[in-house]
Amino acid sequence: MTRLLEVLVALAIVFVLAIVFAIALPSQGHVERSVTVSSPARQIFDVVDGFHTFPSWTSLTGYDSRVQMAYEGPAMGAGAKVSWNSANETIGNGSLTVAANPPAEQDKSVTWDVQNTWRGTNKRFTFTIDPSENGKTSKVTMAYDVDFGWNLLARVSGLYLQGDPATQMAFQLSRLQNMLATFPTVDYKDQDIQIQDVAPVPVLFVSTTAKRTLDDVADATNKAMDQINAVIKKDKLTATGPRRTITTNWGDENYDFDIAVPVDRADDQVADPVKAGTGYGGKALVTSFTGSAAQLPLMRLMLKAYAYTHGYQFDESTEGNGRFFDEKTTTDPNAGDDQQSFSVFLPILGQ
């Protein structure tokens, strides 16, 4: 009996010590991981301010390739939400929501509210973006914070934040780094980019190629325009919109492109090199600028980067109507070469 009492007393002491130990543990948990990327802050911010690209870099698919994800709320900003369901116990079921409190800071930080099987309340991920002084790289830090309150088991679980949460964060940041590395490294934050409905219209067009110089491209363009205008005059057509340049391939040495003019009707019997067709119809990302035509390739890269960070799909085959195109909208016939006006379009799919 004495030996039994000693055992019970020892167990009671251990239990009390365990309680005291748990009470002494922090009531909150924090862990963070960082990675350096060669991307502008705006690109990073746009990726984490919503879940449009989330399937490409989430750690969830690393644990379960069959995880099911669903989206609610706006595409970006406070209220954007992704929920998931998985048979894998490591990730289970849960959701992430772009938080309204604290609010996101443009190009600096975004917080996600976390609902999952991890112990604790007020669980949240916070992404902090810290550009380097030279502006060529940015440090992205992903932090996880949780409140344990008086849940002593949760406090003990906080000892293992360096385990599962930290592992998922490191994996996620690595995939984010790899994804961003595939995006054009251009900063579009000062460029106004919108989604626009483009109506399909009859066009006459000429496919051509030129050396990648402004003079050679201008010569090829003028020659194509002369050929198109001759058909317009002969067939008594009316041009209904500005000239379009449709990019097929911006190569290392040569530029392959179509010159197209919208018309009131297009006769299928036109003779080569002029062809008749229908211009792109549907949703497109569009931006405008006034300057030199030498800026057009940069504008195309900006639209491409914007499409990637916002999860817009587009045709990268350089064929058909899904190609980049620009319209010369200059109205002043005396405008200099560096004062030309253009609108640049990138057709997008499934919008």
KACOR-V721184 format. One record per backbone hydrogen bond with DSSP energy under -0.5 kcal/mol. CO is the residue of the C=O (numbers start at 1). NH is the residue of the N-H. If there is no record, write none. Layout:
<<CO & NH> <CO & NH>>
This chain:
<<1 & 5> <2 & 6> <3 & 7> <4 & 8> <5 & 9> <6 & 10> <7 & 11> <8 & 12> <9 & 13> <10 & 14> <11 & 15> <12 & 16> <13 & 17> <14 & 18> <15 & 19> <16 & 20> <17 & 21> <18 & 22> <19 & 23> <20 & 24> <21 & 25> <22 & 25> <27 & 148> <27 & 149> <29 & 146> <31 & 144> <33 & 142> <35 & 140> <37 & 39> <37 & 138> <40 & 44> <41 & 45> <42 & 46> <43 & 47> <44 & 48> <45 & 49> <47 & 50> <49 & 77> <53 & 56> <53 & 57> <54 & 57> <54 & 58> <59 & 62> <59 & 63> <60 & 63> <60 & 64> <64 & 67> <68 & 85> <70 & 83> <72 & 81> <75 & 51> <77 & 80> <80 & 98> <81 & 72> <82 & 96> <83 & 70> <84 & 94> <85 & 68> <87 & 89> <88 & 91> <88 & 92> <94 & 84> <95 & 115> <96 & 82> <97 & 113> <98 & 79> <104 & 106> <105 & 108> <105 & 109> <108 & 129> <109 & 105> <110 & 127> <111 & 99> <112 & 125> <113 & 97> <115 & 95> <121 & 147> <123 & 114> <124 & 145> <125 & 112> <126 & 128> <126 & 143> <127 & 110> <128 & 130> <128 & 141> <130 & 139> <132 & 135> <137 & 132> <138 & 37> <138 & 140> <139 & 130> <139 & 141> <140 & 35> <141 & 128> <141 & 143> <142 & 33> <143 & 126> <144 & 31> <145 & 124> <146 & 29> <147 & 121> <148 & 151> <150 & 152> <151 & 155> <152 & 156> <153 & 157> <154 & 158> <156 & 159> <157 & 160> <158 & 161> <160 & 163> <161 & 166> <163 & 167> <164 & 168> <165 & 169> <166 & 170> <167 & 171> <168 & 172> <169 & 173> <170 & 174> <171 & 175> <172 & 176> <173 & 177> <174 & 178> <175 & 179> <176 & 180> <177 & 181> <179 & 182> <180 & 183> <184 & 186> <186 & 188> <188 & 191> <190 & 192> <191 & 193> <194 & 286> <196 & 198> <196 & 284> <197 & 199> <198 & 282> <201 & 279> <202 & 263> <203 & 277> <204 & 261> <205 & 275> <206 & 259> <208 & 257> <210 & 255> <211 & 213> <213 & 217> <214 & 218> <215 & 219> <216 & 220> <217 & 221> <218 & 222> <219 & 223> <220 & 224> <221 & 225> <222 & 226> <223 & 227> <224 & 228> <225 & 229> <226 & 230> <227 & 231> <228 & 232> <229 & 233> <230 & 234> <231 & 235> <232 & 237> <233 & 236> <238 & 264> <242 & 262> <243 & 328> <244 & 246> <244 & 260> <245 & 247> <245 & 326> <246 & 258> <249 & 251> <249 & 256> <253 & 212> <254 & 251> <254 & 256> <255 & 210> <256 & 248> <256 & 249> <257 & 208> <258 & 246> <258 & 260> <259 & 206> <260 & 244> <261 & 204> <262 & 240> <262 & 241> <266 & 268> <267 & 270> <271 & 274> <275 & 205> <277 & 203> <282 & 198> <283 & 348> <284 & 196> <285 & 346> <286 & 194> <287 & 344> <289 & 342> <291 & 340> <292 & 295> <293 & 296> <295 & 299> <296 & 300> <297 & 301> <298 & 302> <299 & 303> <300 & 304> <301 & 305> <302 & 306> <303 & 307> <304 & 308> <305 & 309> <306 & 310> <307 & 311> <307 & 312> <308 & 311> <313 & 349> <314 & 316> <319 & 322> <320 & 323> <324 & 247> <325 & 345> <326 & 245> <327 & 329> <327 & 343> <331 & 333> <332 & 335> <336 & 339> <337 & 340> <340 & 291> <341 & 329> <341 & 330> <342 & 289> <343 & 327> <344 & 287> <345 & 325> <346 & 285> <349 & 313>>
